[in-house]
């Protein structure tokens, strides 16, 4: 695989993950920061919630992951790897190897994309 094909595949996987997860993101209490430490706005995330509408802290494992072995949810720019004491640790999609993106894409499709049920046509 040459560099251009590799980059196109990474961009395709990243765009597909973002597009699939985007409708499920909700505004969290976390704030984003830029390089200067200034607040940019609200961070949108997805984590599983319980019946009381509270985040569960459930951790998912990515089988045979290289960098991203386990994650707790998604942000608009990457995966949540840990949350503790009011903070949130994330891993951007750009920091993941393409093998992890393939596995993460498969997980996202299994979790968020509903299968289409075909109904037979009566004639």
Secondary structure, DSSP 8 states (H G I E B T S, - for coil): --HHHHHHHHHHHHHHHHHHHHTT-EEEEEEEE-TTS-EEEEEEEEE-B-TTS-B----EE-TT-SS--EE-EEESSEEEEEEETTEEEEEEGGGS-HHHHHHHHHHHHHHH-----------
